[in-house]
Each structure stands twice: as C-alpha cells, then as structure tokens.
Amino acid sequence: MDGVRTNGAYDGRSDATLLRDAAGDPAAFSELYARHVGVVHAWLRQRIEWAASDLTAETFARAWLSRRRFKDERNGTAVPWLLGIAANVLADTVRRNRIEARARARLDLPLDLAGEDGYTEAEDRLSPRRALARALELLPAHERETLELRVVDELSYEQVAKRLDIRPAAARLRVSRALRRLVLSVSKEEL
C-alpha cells in the first residue's frame, strides 16, 4: 500500500470516493480491490478454504455491480460492506451445494466427486450408473431433451419452454414425467 491510511482513506481518497468514481474511472475500483482483497480473501478462507479464491472474485464482481448502492456508514471504509457481500456469496454457495447434494442423492450419483486417485476416479464416479444410462436411453426423445435442458444445462423452465417452443407448464410436465420414468426404470432394474 503506497499511501497512509486514515479513516478508510489512502492518499486522501476514501473507499466511498473510489466507489463513487469507479463508474467513470475503472482504476478507482482497482484501487479499492487492491486495498481490500486480502481482508476479504482471509475472511472467506477462514470459513471455506477450498473455495476462498473463487468466492473472493465473486464478491468483488458483485461489489462492482452494486457499487452505486454503497452507503458510507463507516467513515469512508467499504470493508463492512464488502464482508457483507462476501457473507451473501458464501451463503449462496452453501445453499447451491446443498441443493446439488440433494439432487445427486436422489439420482443416486456420488456425493464425493474426487477421491484420492484424482481425475481418473472423479471421471469414474461422475459417469452415471449403467441402469441410469439405460433408462435415459429408453426415454422418449422429447422427454430426454427436456430433461437434459433442465437438469444438465440448468435452464429455467421458462428457458426450456422457449428453446423447445412449448409452454413452461408443458416443460414442467415433461421433466416430471421423465424423472418419474427414470426412477421406475432404475428401480425395476435394481430389483
């Protein structure tokens, strides 16, 4: 850090000023990033070490997008605001991981993606079970396509409907039917 810190300011410009100036001067946001990336990264690393770098990047991306909403409530410093964004990013990640884990459990896919053997084992574990693969092949083409768009490509029902030129309700119905057929097919094969 080149400047002297006084109440959230280096070289006379507070974080609040940098955020205000960032719209016309991207270097101002760069300065804010340089000032606080270490603090944000350390805070995230204490909570979720394996993803701290990615979540730090996401935190600053969200800060850039919401910079106009910053309210200077801490005498010019943006640290509490940035840590609030980091907390939201962390909560979103935890929530998304829980949803993914529940979906993987329902489809009987492995929860642990990478074992000690690295990529080879991860590839083996990620490949669907043979019964599931056969059941997918037996689905009617329109149901399989709809299911792939919704589950694999993670499109919303509205996006799936638009892509297939059907109503969102029809997309939901196709996905529901496809999942029901998969569950029944895999269950029968396991018996």
C-alpha beads as a LAMMPS data file, in Angstrom:
LAMMPS data file: protein, C-alpha beads

191 atoms
190 bonds

1 atom types
1 bond types

-500.0 500.0 xlo xhi
-500.0 500.0 ylo yhi
-500.0 500.0 zlo zhi

Masses

1 110.0

Atoms # bond

1 1 1 0.000 0.000 0.000
2 1 1 1.529 3.276 -1.083
3 1 1 -0.494 5.748 0.934
4 1 1 -1.116 6.423 4.556
5 1 1 -4.397 5.041 5.870
6 1 1 -6.686 7.436 7.732
7 1 1 -10.338 6.505 8.379
8 1 1 -10.599 4.261 5.308
9 1 1 -8.622 6.570 3.027
10 1 1 -5.273 6.249 1.274
11 1 1 -3.744 9.331 -0.287
12 1 1 -6.847 11.325 0.575
13 1 1 -9.430 9.196 -1.301
14 1 1 -11.822 7.194 0.831
15 1 1 -13.357 3.903 -0.279
16 1 1 -16.650 5.756 -0.651
17 1 1 -14.991 8.201 -3.069
18 1 1 -13.403 5.351 -5.018
19 1 1 -16.752 3.593 -5.380
20 1 1 -18.418 6.808 -6.489
21 1 1 -15.630 7.498 -9.021
22 1 1 -15.499 3.897 -10.309
23 1 1 -18.267 4.420 -12.877
24 1 1 -16.117 6.822 -14.883
25 1 1 -12.726 5.595 -13.686
26 1 1 -12.283 1.796 -13.510
27 1 1 -8.851 2.354 -11.916
28 1 1 -10.689 3.653 -8.846
29 1 1 -12.343 0.263 -8.368
30 1 1 -8.971 -1.368 -8.980
31 1 1 -7.589 0.659 -6.085
32 1 1 -10.475 -0.441 -3.870
33 1 1 -9.810 -4.066 -4.853
34 1 1 -6.089 -3.767 -4.091
35 1 1 -6.849 -2.265 -0.689
36 1 1 -9.245 -4.933 0.489
37 1 1 -8.752 -8.159 -1.462
38 1 1 -6.516 -9.549 1.287
39 1 1 -9.080 -8.923 4.027
40 1 1 -11.961 -10.394 2.022
41 1 1 -9.910 -13.431 0.969
42 1 1 -8.731 -14.087 4.537
43 1 1 -12.307 -13.806 5.855
44 1 1 -13.556 -16.314 3.279
45 1 1 -10.554 -18.628 3.725
46 1 1 -11.401 -18.945 7.438
47 1 1 -14.856 -20.192 6.501
48 1 1 -14.388 -22.229 3.306
49 1 1 -10.710 -22.629 2.468
50 1 1 -11.088 -24.689 -0.718
51 1 1 -13.229 -22.057 -2.463
52 1 1 -11.909 -18.819 -0.969
53 1 1 -10.273 -17.541 -4.163
54 1 1 -13.341 -18.134 -6.330
55 1 1 -15.649 -16.607 -3.747
56 1 1 -13.368 -13.579 -3.371
57 1 1 -13.589 -12.993 -7.115
58 1 1 -17.376 -13.343 -6.975
59 1 1 -17.529 -10.923 -4.046
60 1 1 -15.716 -8.207 -5.969
61 1 1 -17.767 -8.884 -9.104
62 1 1 -20.939 -8.332 -7.081
63 1 1 -19.413 -5.266 -5.444
64 1 1 -18.720 -3.800 -8.890
65 1 1 -22.296 -4.469 -9.991
66 1 1 -23.802 -2.965 -6.842
67 1 1 -21.283 -0.142 -6.270
68 1 1 -23.983 2.536 -6.653
69 1 1 -25.838 1.126 -3.644
70 1 1 -22.904 1.583 -1.280
71 1 1 -23.816 3.737 1.706
72 1 1 -20.924 5.299 3.592
73 1 1 -21.775 4.284 7.147
74 1 1 -18.236 3.583 8.400
75 1 1 -16.378 6.852 7.927
76 1 1 -15.338 6.134 4.350
77 1 1 -14.352 2.452 4.566
78 1 1 -16.041 -0.214 2.446
79 1 1 -14.754 -3.224 4.420
80 1 1 -18.030 -3.972 6.288
81 1 1 -19.959 -3.622 3.020
82 1 1 -17.535 -5.960 1.193
83 1 1 -17.691 -8.515 4.012
84 1 1 -21.493 -8.349 3.868
85 1 1 -21.333 -9.157 0.159
86 1 1 -18.846 -11.963 0.910
87 1 1 -21.261 -13.392 3.501
88 1 1 -24.051 -13.400 0.901
89 1 1 -21.779 -15.053 -1.680
90 1 1 -20.835 -17.701 0.884
91 1 1 -24.486 -18.314 1.831
92 1 1 -25.453 -18.649 -1.839
93 1 1 -22.650 -21.149 -2.384
94 1 1 -23.640 -23.237 0.636
95 1 1 -27.284 -23.188 -0.453
96 1 1 -26.375 -24.184 -4.031
97 1 1 -24.156 -27.021 -2.754
98 1 1 -26.973 -28.330 -0.538
99 1 1 -29.387 -28.335 -3.478
100 1 1 -26.838 -30.109 -5.652
101 1 1 -26.116 -32.687 -2.943
102 1 1 -29.855 -33.442 -2.529
103 1 1 -30.276 -33.810 -6.303
104 1 1 -27.239 -36.081 -6.549
105 1 1 -28.556 -38.208 -3.678
106 1 1 -31.994 -38.504 -5.318
107 1 1 -30.371 -39.615 -8.587
108 1 1 -28.054 -41.929 -6.641
109 1 1 -24.987 -40.189 -8.030
110 1 1 -21.831 -39.961 -5.933
111 1 1 -21.709 -37.120 -3.428
112 1 1 -17.901 -37.067 -3.246
113 1 1 -16.664 -36.002 -6.665
114 1 1 -12.933 -36.515 -6.262
115 1 1 -11.226 -39.207 -4.282
116 1 1 -7.575 -39.714 -3.613
117 1 1 -6.896 -41.014 -7.129
118 1 1 -7.681 -37.633 -8.665
119 1 1 -9.137 -37.135 -12.111
120 1 1 -9.445 -40.775 -13.143
121 1 1 -11.518 -41.676 -10.123
122 1 1 -13.555 -38.478 -10.478
123 1 1 -14.389 -39.404 -14.080
124 1 1 -15.444 -42.888 -12.986
125 1 1 -17.592 -41.512 -10.176
126 1 1 -19.210 -38.878 -12.369
127 1 1 -20.305 -41.311 -15.042
128 1 1 -23.920 -42.320 -14.364
129 1 1 -24.655 -45.823 -13.248
130 1 1 -25.349 -48.279 -16.043
131 1 1 -29.008 -48.623 -15.056
132 1 1 -29.474 -44.870 -15.192
133 1 1 -27.741 -44.661 -18.573
134 1 1 -30.012 -47.384 -19.994
135 1 1 -33.093 -45.712 -18.506
136 1 1 -32.113 -42.400 -20.114
137 1 1 -31.787 -44.113 -23.491
138 1 1 -35.300 -45.529 -23.134
139 1 1 -36.931 -42.150 -22.531
140 1 1 -38.919 -40.674 -25.394
141 1 1 -36.690 -38.197 -27.257
142 1 1 -38.804 -35.157 -26.336
143 1 1 -38.697 -36.032 -22.613
144 1 1 -34.960 -36.790 -22.686
145 1 1 -34.234 -33.475 -24.441
146 1 1 -36.372 -31.519 -21.974
147 1 1 -34.745 -33.244 -19.006
148 1 1 -31.245 -32.553 -20.352
149 1 1 -32.029 -28.866 -20.868
150 1 1 -33.425 -28.547 -17.338
151 1 1 -31.017 -30.749 -15.350
152 1 1 -27.772 -30.863 -17.332
153 1 1 -27.849 -27.376 -18.867
154 1 1 -29.554 -25.960 -15.734
155 1 1 -32.015 -23.840 -17.709
156 1 1 -35.142 -22.483 -16.053
157 1 1 -38.486 -23.921 -17.113
158 1 1 -39.165 -20.684 -18.976
159 1 1 -35.880 -21.016 -20.892
160 1 1 -36.569 -24.690 -21.670
161 1 1 -40.040 -23.810 -22.930
162 1 1 -38.686 -21.065 -25.136
163 1 1 -35.968 -23.321 -26.551
164 1 1 -38.491 -26.075 -27.354
165 1 1 -41.284 -23.712 -28.397
166 1 1 -43.689 -25.032 -25.761
167 1 1 -45.359 -23.561 -22.678
168 1 1 -43.499 -23.571 -19.328
169 1 1 -46.218 -25.831 -17.892
170 1 1 -45.538 -28.344 -20.666
171 1 1 -41.807 -28.195 -19.908
172 1 1 -42.507 -28.909 -16.220
173 1 1 -44.754 -31.805 -17.141
174 1 1 -42.150 -33.329 -19.475
175 1 1 -39.419 -33.082 -16.852
176 1 1 -41.701 -34.572 -14.201
177 1 1 -42.671 -37.482 -16.450
178 1 1 -39.066 -38.095 -17.460
179 1 1 -37.918 -38.181 -13.844
180 1 1 -40.771 -40.497 -12.881
181 1 1 -39.865 -42.875 -15.741
182 1 1 -36.197 -42.801 -14.719
183 1 1 -36.984 -43.643 -11.105
184 1 1 -39.275 -46.504 -12.127
185 1 1 -36.817 -47.866 -14.708
186 1 1 -33.834 -47.770 -12.390
187 1 1 -35.861 -49.251 -9.503
188 1 1 -37.056 -52.164 -11.657
189 1 1 -33.549 -52.888 -12.868
190 1 1 -32.163 -52.944 -9.337
191 1 1 -34.767 -55.462 -8.114

Bonds

1 1 1 2
2 1 2 3
3 1 3 4
4 1 4 5
5 1 5 6
6 1 6 7
7 1 7 8
8 1 8 9
9 1 9 10
10 1 10 11
11 1 11 12
12 1 12 13
13 1 13 14
14 1 14 15
15 1 15 16
16 1 16 17
17 1 17 18
18 1 18 19
19 1 19 20
20 1 20 21
21 1 21 22
22 1 22 23
23 1 23 24
24 1 24 25
25 1 25 26
26 1 26 27
27 1 27 28
28 1 28 29
29 1 29 30
30 1 30 31
31 1 31 32
32 1 32 33
33 1 33 34
34 1 34 35
35 1 35 36
36 1 36 37
37 1 37 38
38 1 38 39
39 1 39 40
40 1 40 41
41 1 41 42
42 1 42 43
43 1 43 44
44 1 44 45
45 1 45 46
46 1 46 47
47 1 47 48
48 1 48 49
49 1 49 50
50 1 50 51
51 1 51 52
52 1 52 53
53 1 53 54
54 1 54 55
55 1 55 56
56 1 56 57
57 1 57 58
58 1 58 59
59 1 59 60
60 1 60 61
61 1 61 62
62 1 62 63
63 1 63 64
64 1 64 65
65 1 65 66
66 1 66 67
67 1 67 68
68 1 68 69
69 1 69 70
70 1 70 71
71 1 71 72
72 1 72 73
73 1 73 74
74 1 74 75
75 1 75 76
76 1 76 77
77 1 77 78
78 1 78 79
79 1 79 80
80 1 80 81
81 1 81 82
82 1 82 83
83 1 83 84
84 1 84 85
85 1 85 86
86 1 86 87
87 1 87 88
88 1 88 89
89 1 89 90
90 1 90 91
91 1 91 92
92 1 92 93
93 1 93 94
94 1 94 95
95 1 95 96
96 1 96 97
97 1 97 98
98 1 98 99
99 1 99 100
100 1 100 101
101 1 101 102
102 1 102 103
103 1 103 104
104 1 104 105
105 1 105 106
106 1 106 107
107 1 107 108
108 1 108 109
109 1 109 110
110 1 110 111
111 1 111 112
112 1 112 113
113 1 113 114
114 1 114 115
115 1 115 116
116 1 116 117
117 1 117 118
118 1 118 119
119 1 119 120
120 1 120 121
121 1 121 122
122 1 122 123
123 1 123 124
124 1 124 125
125 1 125 126
126 1 126 127
127 1 127 128
128 1 128 129
129 1 129 130
130 1 130 131
131 1 131 132
132 1 132 133
133 1 133 134
134 1 134 135
135 1 135 136
136 1 136 137
137 1 137 138
138 1 138 139
139 1 139 140
140 1 140 141
141 1 141 142
142 1 142 143
143 1 143 144
144 1 144 145
145 1 145 146
146 1 146 147
147 1 147 148
148 1 148 149
149 1 149 150
150 1 150 151
151 1 151 152
152 1 152 153
153 1 153 154
154 1 154 155
155 1 155 156
156 1 156 157
157 1 157 158
158 1 158 159
159 1 159 160
160 1 160 161
161 1 161 162
162 1 162 163
163 1 163 164
164 1 164 165
165 1 165 166
166 1 166 167
167 1 167 168
168 1 168 169
169 1 169 170
170 1 170 171
171 1 171 172
172 1 172 173
173 1 173 174
174 1 174 175
175 1 175 176
176 1 176 177
177 1 177 178
178 1 178 179
179 1 179 180
180 1 180 181
181 1 181 182
182 1 182 183
183 1 183 184
184 1 184 185
185 1 185 186
186 1 186 187
187 1 187 188
188 1 188 189
189 1 189 190
190 1 190 191
